[in-house]
């Protein structure tokens, strides 16, 4: 399976695209775990300390958001699928909660 990286993730994996072997019953979560085993620094960018995928990470299977699919990250993937992983900043997203917290801290100091 092909995995395309965008933004800061390209630097972490050393390129734009990698190929991953999958089994017939591999899920998106299985693939993400396999990729982060190859590139450990990526784990801290994609998953929280409990192993949950950060909700703000934009990723797509064949151009579709897997979070909108019935099984979400447990969706079974096919060897011919393409997973695209974007860094939040590459799509113009910032963490509004962090900004608000920062602003409120500055206000009270």
Secondary structure, DSSP 4 states (H G I P E B T S, - for coil): -EEEE-THHHHHHTSSEEE----TT-BHHHHHHHHHHHSHHHHHHHB-TTSPBPTT--EEETTB-GGGSTTGGG-B--TT-EEEE--GGGGT---HHHHHHHHHHHHH-
